[in-house]
Amino acid sequence: MGCVLDGDFRVGPWLVAPSLNKVSRNGTTVQLEPKVMSVLVCLAEHPGEPVSKEKLLQTVWPDTFVGEGVLVRSIVELRRVFEDDAKEPRVIQTIAKRGYRLVAPVVPMNGAASTHEPRAQSPESIGRPRYRKPWRLAVAVTALAGIASALLILFNIGGMREHLFGLALPAIHSLAILPLDNLSGDPSQEYFASGMTDALITEISRVRELRVISRTSVLPYKGTGKQLHQIAQELNVDGLVEGTVQRSGNRVRVTVQLIDGRQDRHIWANGYERNIEDVLSLEEDLAAAIAREIRVQLRSQPELPGSANHPKNLKALEAYLKAQYERDLASPLLGVDDKGSDYDAHLDKAIAYLQDAIDADPNYAPAYVAMSEVWAWEKPNMGPAFLHDSTNLSKARAVLEKALSLDPLISEAHTNRGRFAFIFDWDWLTAEREFRRAIELNPSSAAAHEYYLQYLEAMGKSDEAVKELEILQSVDPGNHFIPAAYYYQRQFSRAIELRRVNVERKAYGASAHYDLAFPLVRVGNYKEAIDEWIETMVEVNYPDMANHLRSGYTSGGFKGAISAWVAELDKLKDSPLIPANLTPYLYALLGDKDRVFPGLDSAVRRHDESVLFLKVNPDWDSVRSDPRFADLVRRLGLPQ
């Protein structure tokens, strides 16, 4: 039975003041956004009871259509304030696929209960001041209070001056650092602005009190011209950092400003100028300055345990930044869908630059980690045949282990060791251990959370996956695996919503259209699914295949299009550019089980990444009851 909350109330040891949107404990007060407070009040009105997501959305946002992700981010913010753990909740528990439950005790402060018992008063004294002091003492107390207040204002102790005169900076608990603009007038210096952005994100992410959005979610905003408040709303952050980099000769100037993203209000700006030889420390200076402005002291608060591994000389840094920029140019994240031979050219340059960085500083671990990622996942040009390329894979493993020998505290290295165990070796215990270690070293690592979520989905650990998905959404709302996670959880409408966003913002190139088609099929929107696959074929330069899909749909509807497509794909079955699971999936749509399993069997033998999710992927629901399917799952070694 819900309690009646007419005013303030306690949630465990925290005092909640809804009228002020504040939560306090032991003298520390946190300001909540009004909608986040409304979510908390709604949960507190039903203590110990599950509250559905639908009820929360309808109660808090009655006149506005918002996606479920907004609610998830509100829950994540409440857990941050209450220092709660989604995996071992003491305050807010996730009810898988249903909603949330407030498990901490709720005590109304409207007279029904109190943590302090007041001394008894006589009936006559009620409504009168408890103490009557001589007027002289009252004057003295007033005078002392005035002097104290003056001192507090003069020295701005506890931010008194800002509070009294309305100059207080808004509370910043989450931050997005937008790509810095290159003002050098030289396109060849674009890599430097990109590298400074990455360095700034890395440094700021080391502050525990801040939720810093991953670069993969902010990179697509580069050059979009979107309003800052709109970006802040889409990323669900309090603050934004934007700025410029200008390099001229041996001088580098970086200008940054901090914006209150909720009100699109300027908070603070500063410029930093250094000789190029001093640029190695520049990102640290920037991080410290921004952290001070948002009232987080870098030195007084513990940093993340991972190492901040910096190169020993400028040549290594320059080479590393150039390599990362070339990797970005080859990335589908930017929506470049007509790379052609440029893809390999960019990666070849990246490898050469990384080797230059290693030659200049053989102890620079991040260069080895980046080299490992290029050899293992990027250089093979996204085709499944790379699993047979033992040379590339051996190179990737060797340089990764070198990185770990140089710096065992580098989170990204443990993430990638987990990826090797998960994707290539099917060593589930090692994969889980490495992903957990990566998160321990850097709780803000989007990559670590992404691949740990993939592992949990593949293992069929749905409850844990739901919690991990919440965390990933909070640090990397644009992550490409989030829609897939909803798809595996059979939340097809949510998957469609997120994948349409990827199409609209032109992220992930042709794969955005390809991926969108799958949940469209699940909800019966066949025409739009075929249109998305046609667009995919056009963008990857298979116009004949696009024409077969069109003509097949015209003559035979959805199944006619699928039949025409799979007939063409069969002619290219050995091509590394054709996803290994596509042809079996199309045969499953046609109900031809006997042609499904040879393709799946081949994918299992090749350790193709697509088979990792056999247990949960809706694509195989129509053949899941076949004994041959259970045999495939057994061969993977997945839990039954």
C-alpha positions as CSV (number, residue, x, y, z in Angstrom):
1,M,0.0,0.0,0.0
2,G,1.5,3.3,-1.0
3,C,2.3,6.0,1.5
4,V,0.9,9.5,1.2
5,L,3.7,11.9,0.6
6,D,2.5,15.4,1.4
7,G,6.0,16.8,1.9
8,D,9.5,15.8,2.6
9,F,10.4,12.1,3.3
10,R,13.3,9.9,3.9
11,V,14.6,7.1,1.7
12,G,16.8,5.1,4.0
13,P,19.4,7.7,5.4
14,W,18.6,10.3,2.7
15,L,16.3,13.2,3.2
16,V,14.2,14.0,0.1
17,A,12.7,17.5,-0.4
18,P,10.5,17.3,-3.5
19,S,9.5,21.0,-3.4
20,L,13.2,21.9,-3.6
21,N,14.2,19.0,-5.9
22,K,16.9,18.2,-3.4
23,V,18.3,15.0,-1.7
24,S,20.6,15.4,1.3
25,R,22.6,13.2,3.6
26,N,25.2,14.1,6.3
27,G,25.2,17.7,5.3
28,T,25.7,17.0,1.6
29,T,23.0,18.1,-0.8
30,V,22.4,17.1,-4.4
31,Q,20.1,18.9,-6.7
32,L,17.9,16.7,-8.9
33,E,16.3,17.6,-12.2
34,P,12.5,18.0,-11.6
35,K,11.6,15.0,-13.8
36,V,14.1,12.8,-12.0
37,M,12.6,13.9,-8.7
38,S,9.1,13.1,-10.0
39,V,10.3,9.5,-10.9
40,L,11.6,9.2,-7.3
41,V,8.3,10.5,-5.8
42,C,6.3,8.1,-7.9
43,L,8.4,5.1,-6.7
44,A,8.2,6.3,-3.1
45,E,4.5,6.4,-3.2
46,H,4.6,2.7,-3.7
47,P,7.4,1.5,-1.4
48,G,8.3,-2.2,-1.9
49,E,5.9,-2.5,-4.8
50,P,6.8,-2.9,-8.5
51,V,5.9,0.2,-10.5
52,S,5.6,-0.4,-14.2
53,K,7.6,1.6,-16.8
54,E,4.3,2.6,-18.4
55,K,3.0,4.0,-15.1
56,L,6.2,6.0,-14.5
57,L,6.2,7.4,-18.1
58,Q,2.5,8.3,-17.9
59,T,2.8,9.9,-14.5
60,V,6.0,11.9,-15.0
61,W,5.6,12.8,-18.7
62,P,1.8,12.8,-19.1
63,D,1.6,15.2,-22.0
64,T,4.9,14.4,-23.8
65,F,5.9,11.4,-25.8
66,V,9.4,10.3,-24.6
67,G,11.3,7.1,-25.2
68,E,12.0,4.5,-22.5
69,G,15.6,5.6,-22.5
70,V,14.7,8.9,-20.8
71,L,13.2,6.9,-17.9
72,V,16.3,4.6,-17.8
73,R,18.6,7.5,-17.6
74,S,16.5,9.0,-14.7
75,I,16.9,5.7,-12.8
76,V,20.6,5.7,-13.5
77,E,20.9,9.3,-12.1
78,L,18.9,8.3,-8.9
79,R,21.2,5.3,-8.4
80,R,24.2,7.6,-8.7
81,V,22.8,10.0,-6.1
82,F,21.9,7.2,-3.7
83,E,25.3,5.4,-4.4
84,D,23.3,2.4,-5.4
85,D,24.4,-0.6,-7.4
86,A,22.1,-1.9,-10.2
87,K,23.6,-5.4,-9.7
88,E,23.1,-5.4,-5.9
89,P,20.4,-2.8,-5.3
90,R,19.9,-1.4,-1.9
91,V,17.6,1.4,-3.0
92,I,16.1,0.8,-6.5
93,Q,15.6,-2.6,-7.9
94,T,15.0,-3.3,-11.6
95,I,12.1,-5.7,-12.3
96,A,13.2,-7.3,-15.6
97,K,11.0,-6.2,-18.6
98,R,8.4,-4.7,-16.1
99,G,9.6,-1.7,-14.1
100,Y,11.2,-0.7,-10.9
101,R,10.8,-1.1,-7.2
102,L,12.0,1.1,-4.3
103,V,13.4,-1.4,-1.8
104,A,14.8,1.1,0.7
105,P,12.4,2.1,3.6
106,V,10.4,5.3,3.0
107,V,9.5,7.4,6.0
108,P,7.2,10.5,5.5
109,M,8.2,13.6,7.3
110,N,4.7,15.1,7.6
111,G,4.3,14.2,11.2
112,A,3.6,10.5,10.6
113,A,7.1,9.5,11.6
114,S,10.4,11.1,12.4
115,T,14.0,10.0,13.1
116,H,14.2,12.4,16.1
117,E,11.8,12.5,19.0
118,P,11.0,16.1,20.1
119,R,10.7,16.9,23.7
120,A,7.2,17.0,25.1
121,Q,5.5,20.3,25.2
122,S,2.7,21.5,27.4
123,P,-0.5,22.4,25.7
124,E,0.0,26.1,26.5
125,S,3.4,26.1,24.8
126,I,2.3,24.8,21.5
127,G,2.3,27.4,18.8
128,R,4.6,29.7,20.9
129,P,8.4,30.0,20.7
130,R,10.0,27.5,22.9
131,Y,12.5,29.9,24.5
132,R,12.1,33.5,25.6
133,K,15.4,35.3,25.9
134,P,16.1,38.9,27.0
135,W,16.1,41.4,24.1
136,R,19.8,42.2,24.7
137,L,20.8,38.6,24.0
138,A,18.6,38.6,20.9
139,V,20.4,41.8,19.6
140,A,23.8,40.2,20.3
141,V,22.9,37.0,18.5
142,T,21.6,39.0,15.5
143,A,24.8,41.1,15.4
144,L,27.0,38.0,15.5
145,A,25.0,36.4,12.8
146,G,25.4,39.5,10.7
147,I,29.2,39.5,11.1
148,A,29.4,35.8,10.3
149,S,27.3,36.3,7.2
150,A,29.5,39.1,6.1
151,L,32.6,37.0,6.5
152,L,31.0,34.1,4.6
153,I,30.1,36.5,1.8
154,L,33.5,38.2,1.8
155,F,35.4,35.0,1.6
156,N,32.8,33.1,-0.4
157,I,32.9,30.3,2.1
158,G,30.7,27.4,1.0
159,G,29.7,29.3,-2.0
160,M,27.7,31.8,0.1
161,R,28.2,34.7,-2.2
162,E,26.8,32.9,-5.2
163,H,23.8,31.6,-3.2
164,L,22.9,35.0,-1.8
165,F,23.4,36.9,-5.0
166,G,22.1,34.3,-7.5
167,L,25.5,33.6,-9.0
168,A,25.6,29.9,-8.1
169,L,26.8,27.6,-10.9
170,P,24.3,24.9,-11.7
171,A,25.1,21.4,-10.5
172,I,26.9,19.4,-13.1
173,H,26.9,15.7,-12.7
174,S,27.1,14.6,-16.3
175,L,29.1,16.0,-19.2
176,A,29.6,15.7,-22.9
177,I,32.8,17.0,-24.5
178,L,32.0,17.9,-28.1
179,P,34.6,17.5,-30.8
180,L,37.0,20.5,-30.7
181,D,37.0,22.6,-33.8
182,N,40.3,23.0,-35.8
183,L,40.9,26.8,-36.3
184,S,44.4,26.3,-37.7
185,G,43.2,26.9,-41.3
186,D,45.1,23.8,-42.2
187,P,43.0,20.6,-42.7
188,S,46.2,18.5,-42.1
189,Q,45.9,19.6,-38.4
190,E,42.5,18.1,-38.0
191,Y,44.0,15.1,-36.3
192,F,45.4,17.4,-33.6
193,A,42.0,18.8,-32.7
194,S,40.5,15.2,-32.7
195,G,43.3,14.0,-30.5
196,M,42.9,16.8,-28.0
197,T,39.2,16.0,-27.8
198,D,40.0,12.3,-27.1
199,A,42.6,13.2,-24.5
200,L,40.2,15.6,-22.7
201,I,37.5,12.9,-22.6
202,T,39.9,10.4,-21.2
203,E,41.2,12.8,-18.5
204,I,37.8,14.0,-17.4
205,S,36.5,10.4,-17.3
206,R,38.9,9.7,-14.5
207,V,36.8,11.8,-12.1
208,R,34.5,9.5,-10.3
209,E,31.8,12.1,-9.6
210,L,31.2,12.7,-13.3
211,R,29.3,10.7,-15.9
212,V,31.2,11.6,-19.1
213,I,29.7,10.5,-22.4
214,S,31.8,8.3,-24.6
215,R,33.4,9.7,-27.7
216,T,31.4,7.3,-29.9
217,S,28.2,9.1,-28.9
218,V,29.6,12.6,-29.3
219,L,31.5,12.1,-32.6
220,P,28.4,12.1,-34.8
221,Y,27.6,15.6,-33.7
222,K,30.7,17.0,-35.3
223,G,29.6,19.5,-38.0
224,T,25.9,18.9,-37.5
225,G,25.1,22.5,-36.4
226,K,22.6,21.2,-33.8
227,Q,21.7,23.6,-31.0
228,L,23.6,22.9,-27.8
229,H,20.5,22.4,-25.6
230,Q,19.2,19.9,-28.2
231,I,22.5,17.9,-28.0
232,A,22.4,18.0,-24.2
233,Q,18.8,16.7,-24.2
234,E,19.6,13.9,-26.6
235,L,22.6,12.8,-24.6
236,N,20.9,13.5,-21.3
237,V,23.7,15.5,-19.8
238,D,23.8,18.6,-17.5
239,G,26.8,20.2,-19.1
240,L,28.6,20.5,-22.5
241,V,32.2,21.4,-23.2
242,E,32.9,22.9,-26.6
243,G,36.0,24.6,-27.9
244,T,38.6,25.2,-30.5
245,V,42.2,24.2,-31.2
246,Q,44.6,26.5,-33.1
247,R,48.1,25.4,-33.9
248,S,50.6,27.9,-35.5
249,G,54.2,27.0,-35.8
250,N,55.4,26.0,-32.3
251,R,52.5,27.4,-30.5
252,V,49.2,25.7,-29.6
253,R,46.1,27.5,-28.3
254,V,43.1,25.7,-27.0
255,T,39.9,27.6,-26.0
256,V,37.2,25.8,-24.2
257,Q,33.9,26.9,-22.6
258,L,31.5,25.1,-20.3
259,I,27.8,25.3,-21.1
260,D,24.8,24.6,-18.9
261,G,23.1,22.3,-21.4
262,R,19.7,22.5,-19.8
263,Q,19.4,26.3,-20.2
264,D,21.9,26.8,-23.0
265,R,23.7,29.2,-20.7
266,H,27.4,30.0,-20.7
267,I,29.1,29.2,-17.4
268,W,32.8,29.6,-17.9
269,A,35.4,30.0,-20.6
270,N,39.2,30.0,-20.7
271,G,42.1,29.8,-23.1
272,Y,45.4,27.9,-22.8
273,E,48.4,28.6,-24.9
274,R,51.5,26.4,-24.9
275,N,54.7,25.7,-26.8
276,I,54.2,22.5,-28.8
277,E,56.8,20.9,-26.5
278,D,54.5,21.4,-23.5
279,V,51.4,20.0,-25.2
280,L,51.8,16.7,-23.4
281,S,50.5,18.3,-20.2
282,L,47.9,20.5,-21.8
283,E,45.0,18.1,-21.6
284,E,45.7,17.5,-17.9
285,D,45.5,21.3,-17.3
286,L,42.3,21.5,-19.2
287,A,40.7,18.6,-17.3
288,A,41.7,20.1,-14.0
289,A,40.3,23.5,-14.9
290,I,37.0,22.2,-16.1
291,A,36.7,19.9,-13.1
292,R,37.2,22.9,-10.8
293,E,34.6,24.9,-12.6
294,I,32.0,22.2,-12.1
295,R,32.9,21.9,-8.4
296,V,34.8,18.6,-8.6
297,Q,38.3,18.8,-7.2
298,L,40.5,16.4,-9.1
299,R,43.1,16.2,-6.3
300,S,40.7,15.8,-3.4
301,Q,38.7,13.0,-5.0
302,P,40.1,9.6,-5.9
303,E,40.7,9.0,-9.6
304,L,39.9,5.9,-11.4
305,P,42.5,3.1,-10.7
306,G,43.5,2.8,-14.4
307,S,46.7,4.2,-15.5
308,A,47.0,7.6,-17.4
309,N,49.7,6.3,-19.7
310,H,51.3,9.2,-21.5
311,P,54.0,9.0,-24.2
312,K,57.5,10.2,-23.2
313,N,58.0,12.5,-26.2
314,L,56.1,14.7,-28.6
315,K,57.0,12.5,-31.7
316,A,55.2,9.5,-30.1
317,L,52.1,11.6,-29.3
318,E,51.9,13.2,-32.8
319,A,52.1,9.8,-34.4
320,Y,49.5,8.3,-32.1
321,L,47.1,11.1,-32.7
322,K,47.5,10.8,-36.4
323,A,46.8,7.1,-36.2
324,Q,43.6,7.6,-34.2
325,Y,42.4,10.2,-36.7
326,E,43.0,7.8,-39.6
327,R,41.0,5.1,-37.8
328,D,38.2,7.6,-37.4
329,L,38.2,8.3,-41.1
330,A,37.8,4.5,-41.7
331,S,35.1,4.2,-39.1
332,P,31.4,3.5,-40.0
333,L,30.6,5.7,-37.0
334,L,30.9,8.7,-39.2
335,G,28.5,7.4,-41.7
336,V,31.0,7.3,-44.5
337,D,29.3,4.7,-46.7
338,D,31.4,5.0,-49.9
339,K,34.9,4.3,-48.6
340,G,36.0,1.9,-51.3
341,S,39.7,1.5,-51.3
342,D,40.0,4.5,-48.9
343,Y,39.1,2.2,-46.0
344,D,42.2,0.1,-46.3
345,A,44.3,3.2,-47.2
346,H,43.3,4.9,-43.9
347,L,44.0,1.7,-41.9
348,D,47.4,1.3,-43.6
349,K,48.3,4.8,-42.6
350,A,47.0,4.2,-39.0
351,I,49.3,1.1,-38.7
352,A,52.3,3.1,-40.0
353,Y,51.7,5.9,-37.6
354,L,51.2,3.5,-34.7
355,Q,54.5,1.9,-35.5
356,D,56.1,5.3,-35.6
357,A,54.7,6.0,-32.1
358,I,56.1,2.7,-30.8
359,D,59.5,3.3,-32.4
360,A,59.6,6.8,-30.7
361,D,58.5,5.4,-27.3
362,P,58.6,1.6,-27.0
363,N,56.9,1.8,-23.6
364,Y,53.8,3.7,-24.7
365,A,51.1,1.0,-24.0
366,P,48.1,2.7,-25.7
367,A,49.8,2.5,-29.1
368,Y,50.1,-1.3,-28.7
369,V,46.4,-1.5,-27.7
370,A,45.4,0.5,-30.8
371,M,47.6,-1.6,-33.0
372,S,45.9,-4.7,-31.6
373,E,42.4,-3.4,-32.4
374,V,43.4,-2.5,-36.0
375,W,44.8,-5.9,-36.7
376,A,42.0,-7.9,-35.0
377,W,38.9,-6.0,-36.0
378,E,39.5,-3.2,-38.4
379,K,42.1,-4.3,-41.0
380,P,40.0,-7.4,-42.0
381,N,37.5,-5.0,-43.6
382,M,34.6,-6.4,-41.5
383,G,34.4,-9.7,-43.3
384,P,34.1,-13.1,-41.6
385,A,37.1,-14.6,-43.5
386,F,39.5,-12.8,-41.2
387,L,39.1,-15.6,-38.7
388,H,41.2,-17.8,-41.0
389,D,43.9,-15.1,-41.1
390,S,46.2,-16.4,-38.4
391,T,48.8,-13.8,-39.3
392,N,46.6,-10.8,-38.5
393,L,45.2,-12.5,-35.4
394,S,48.7,-13.5,-34.1
395,K,49.9,-10.0,-34.6
396,A,46.9,-8.6,-32.7
397,R,47.4,-11.0,-29.7
398,A,51.1,-10.3,-29.5
399,V,50.9,-6.5,-29.4
400,L,48.0,-6.7,-26.9
401,E,50.0,-8.8,-24.5
402,K,52.9,-6.4,-24.9
403,A,50.6,-3.6,-23.9
404,L,49.5,-5.5,-20.7
405,S,53.1,-6.2,-19.8
406,L,53.9,-2.5,-20.0
407,D,50.8,-1.4,-18.2
408,P,48.6,-4.0,-16.5
409,L,46.2,-1.3,-15.3
410,I,45.1,-0.1,-18.8
411,S,41.3,-0.8,-19.0
412,E,41.2,-1.0,-22.8
413,A,43.7,-3.8,-22.9
414,H,41.6,-6.0,-20.6
415,T,38.5,-5.2,-22.6
416,N,40.3,-6.4,-25.8
417,R,41.7,-9.5,-24.1
418,G,38.1,-10.3,-23.1
419,R,37.0,-9.8,-26.7
420,F,39.6,-12.3,-27.9
421,A,38.4,-14.8,-25.4
422,F,34.7,-14.1,-26.2
423,I,34.7,-13.8,-30.0
424,F,37.6,-16.0,-31.1
425,D,38.3,-18.5,-28.3
426,W,34.8,-19.1,-26.8
427,D,36.5,-19.1,-23.4
428,W,33.6,-17.8,-21.5
429,L,35.2,-17.7,-18.0
430,T,38.2,-15.7,-19.2
431,A,35.9,-13.3,-21.1
432,E,33.8,-12.6,-18.1
433,R,36.9,-12.1,-15.9
434,E,38.6,-9.7,-18.3
435,F,35.4,-7.6,-18.9
436,R,34.8,-7.3,-15.2
437,R,38.5,-6.3,-14.6
438,A,38.2,-3.6,-17.4
439,I,35.1,-2.1,-15.7
440,E,36.8,-2.2,-12.3
441,L,39.7,-0.2,-13.8
442,N,37.5,2.3,-15.6
443,P,33.8,2.2,-14.6
444,S,33.1,4.8,-17.3
445,S,34.5,2.7,-20.1
446,A,31.8,2.4,-22.8
447,A,33.7,-0.4,-24.6
448,A,34.0,-2.5,-21.4
449,H,30.3,-2.2,-20.7
450,E,29.4,-2.8,-24.3
451,Y,31.3,-6.1,-24.5
452,Y,30.3,-7.2,-21.1
453,L,26.7,-6.7,-22.1
454,Q,27.3,-8.7,-25.3
455,Y,28.7,-11.5,-23.1
456,L,25.7,-11.4,-20.8
457,E,23.3,-11.5,-23.7
458,A,25.1,-14.4,-25.3
459,M,25.0,-16.4,-22.1
460,G,21.3,-15.8,-21.7
461,K,21.7,-13.9,-18.4
462,S,18.8,-11.7,-19.2
463,D,18.4,-10.0,-15.7
464,E,22.0,-9.1,-15.5
465,A,21.9,-7.9,-19.1
466,V,19.1,-5.5,-18.4
467,K,21.1,-3.9,-15.6
468,E,24.2,-3.7,-17.7
469,L,22.2,-2.1,-20.6
470,E,21.1,0.7,-18.3
471,I,24.7,1.4,-17.5
472,L,25.8,1.4,-21.1
473,Q,23.0,3.8,-22.0
474,S,24.1,6.2,-19.4
475,V,27.7,6.5,-20.6
476,D,27.3,5.9,-24.4
477,P,23.7,6.5,-25.4
478,G,24.6,6.2,-29.1
479,N,26.4,2.9,-28.8
480,H,25.6,0.6,-31.8
481,F,24.9,-2.5,-29.6
482,I,22.1,-0.9,-27.6
483,P,19.5,-1.5,-30.3
484,A,20.7,-5.1,-30.7
485,A,20.3,-5.7,-27.0
486,Y,16.7,-4.5,-27.1
487,Y,16.2,-6.8,-30.2
488,Y,17.6,-9.8,-28.3
489,Q,15.2,-8.9,-25.4
490,R,12.3,-8.9,-27.9
491,Q,11.6,-5.2,-27.4
492,F,11.3,-4.7,-31.2
493,S,9.6,-1.3,-31.1
494,R,12.4,0.1,-29.0
495,A,15.0,-1.4,-31.4
496,I,13.2,0.1,-34.4
497,E,13.2,3.5,-32.7
498,L,16.9,3.5,-31.9
499,R,17.9,2.1,-35.3
500,R,15.9,4.8,-37.1
501,V,17.8,7.3,-35.1
502,N,21.1,5.8,-36.5
503,V,19.7,6.1,-40.0
504,E,18.6,9.7,-39.5
505,R,22.0,10.8,-38.1
506,K,23.8,8.8,-40.8
507,A,25.8,6.9,-38.3
508,Y,27.3,3.5,-39.1
509,G,26.8,3.9,-42.9
510,A,25.0,1.2,-44.8
511,S,24.8,-1.1,-41.8
512,A,22.3,1.3,-40.2
513,H,19.8,0.4,-42.9
514,Y,20.7,-3.3,-42.9
515,D,20.2,-3.5,-39.1
516,L,16.9,-1.6,-39.1
517,A,15.2,-4.2,-41.4
518,F,15.4,-7.0,-38.9
519,P,13.1,-5.7,-36.2
520,L,10.8,-4.3,-38.9
521,V,10.3,-7.9,-40.1
522,R,9.5,-9.0,-36.6
523,V,6.6,-6.5,-36.3
524,G,5.3,-7.3,-39.8
525,N,6.4,-4.1,-41.5
526,Y,7.7,-6.1,-44.5
527,K,7.6,-3.3,-47.2
528,E,9.8,-1.0,-45.1
529,A,12.1,-3.8,-44.3
530,I,12.6,-4.6,-48.0
531,D,13.2,-0.9,-48.7
532,E,15.9,-0.8,-46.0
533,W,17.7,-3.8,-47.5
534,I,17.4,-2.3,-51.0
535,E,19.1,0.8,-49.7
536,T,21.8,-1.3,-48.1
537,M,22.5,-3.0,-51.4
538,V,22.7,0.3,-53.2
539,E,25.1,1.8,-50.6
540,V,27.4,-1.2,-50.6
541,N,27.5,-1.1,-54.4
542,Y,25.4,-4.1,-55.3
543,P,22.8,-2.5,-57.6
544,D,21.9,-5.8,-59.3
545,M,21.0,-7.3,-55.9
546,A,18.9,-4.2,-55.1
547,N,17.0,-4.7,-58.4
548,H,16.3,-8.3,-57.7
549,L,14.9,-7.3,-54.3
550,R,12.6,-4.7,-56.0
551,S,11.4,-7.0,-58.7
552,G,10.9,-9.9,-56.3
553,Y,8.7,-7.8,-54.1
554,T,6.7,-6.5,-57.0
555,S,6.0,-10.0,-58.3
556,G,5.7,-12.0,-55.1
557,G,5.5,-9.7,-52.1
558,F,7.8,-10.2,-49.1
559,K,8.6,-13.9,-49.7
560,G,9.1,-13.2,-53.4
561,A,11.7,-10.6,-52.5
562,I,13.4,-12.9,-50.0
563,S,13.5,-15.7,-52.6
564,A,15.1,-13.5,-55.2
565,W,17.6,-12.2,-52.8
566,V,18.8,-15.5,-51.4
567,A,19.1,-16.9,-54.9
568,E,21.6,-14.1,-55.7
569,L,23.4,-14.5,-52.3
570,D,23.9,-18.2,-53.0
571,K,26.1,-17.2,-55.9
572,L,28.3,-15.3,-53.6
573,K,28.3,-17.6,-50.6
574,D,32.1,-17.7,-50.3
575,S,32.4,-13.9,-50.4
576,P,33.8,-12.4,-47.1
577,L,31.5,-9.4,-47.6
578,I,28.4,-11.4,-47.1
579,P,27.4,-11.9,-43.4
580,A,27.6,-15.6,-42.5
581,N,24.2,-15.6,-40.9
582,L,22.3,-13.8,-43.6
583,T,21.6,-16.7,-46.0
584,P,20.5,-19.1,-43.2
585,Y,18.3,-16.3,-41.8
586,L,16.6,-15.8,-45.2
587,Y,15.9,-19.5,-45.6
588,A,14.4,-19.4,-42.1
589,L,12.1,-16.7,-43.2
590,L,11.1,-18.9,-46.2
591,G,10.5,-21.9,-43.8
592,D,13.2,-24.0,-45.5
593,K,14.8,-25.6,-42.4
594,D,17.0,-28.0,-44.3
595,R,18.8,-25.1,-45.9
596,V,19.1,-23.1,-42.6
597,F,21.3,-25.6,-40.8
598,P,24.2,-26.0,-43.4
599,G,24.8,-22.3,-43.2
600,L,24.7,-22.2,-39.4
601,D,26.9,-25.2,-39.2
602,S,29.5,-23.5,-41.4
603,A,29.3,-20.4,-39.2
604,V,29.9,-22.4,-36.1
605,R,32.8,-24.2,-37.6
606,R,34.4,-20.8,-38.6
607,H,33.7,-19.3,-35.1
608,D,31.8,-16.5,-36.8
609,E,30.8,-13.8,-34.4
610,S,27.1,-14.0,-35.4
611,V,26.6,-17.4,-33.8
612,L,27.5,-16.1,-30.3
613,F,23.9,-15.0,-29.8
614,L,22.2,-18.2,-31.0
615,K,20.5,-18.6,-27.6
616,V,18.7,-15.3,-27.6
617,N,18.6,-14.1,-31.3
618,P,14.9,-13.9,-32.4
619,D,16.1,-14.7,-36.0
620,W,16.2,-18.4,-35.1
621,D,12.9,-18.7,-33.2
622,S,11.3,-20.6,-36.1
623,V,14.0,-23.3,-35.9
624,R,14.8,-23.3,-32.2
625,S,12.8,-26.4,-31.5
626,D,14.7,-28.5,-34.1
627,P,17.2,-30.9,-32.5
628,R,19.9,-29.7,-34.9
629,F,19.6,-26.3,-33.2
630,A,20.2,-27.7,-29.7
631,D,23.3,-29.4,-31.1
632,L,24.7,-26.1,-32.4
633,V,24.3,-24.5,-29.0
634,R,26.0,-27.5,-27.4
635,R,29.0,-27.1,-29.8
636,L,29.4,-23.5,-28.8
637,G,29.6,-24.6,-25.2
638,L,26.9,-22.1,-24.2
639,P,24.9,-22.8,-21.0
640,Q,21.8,-24.8,-21.8
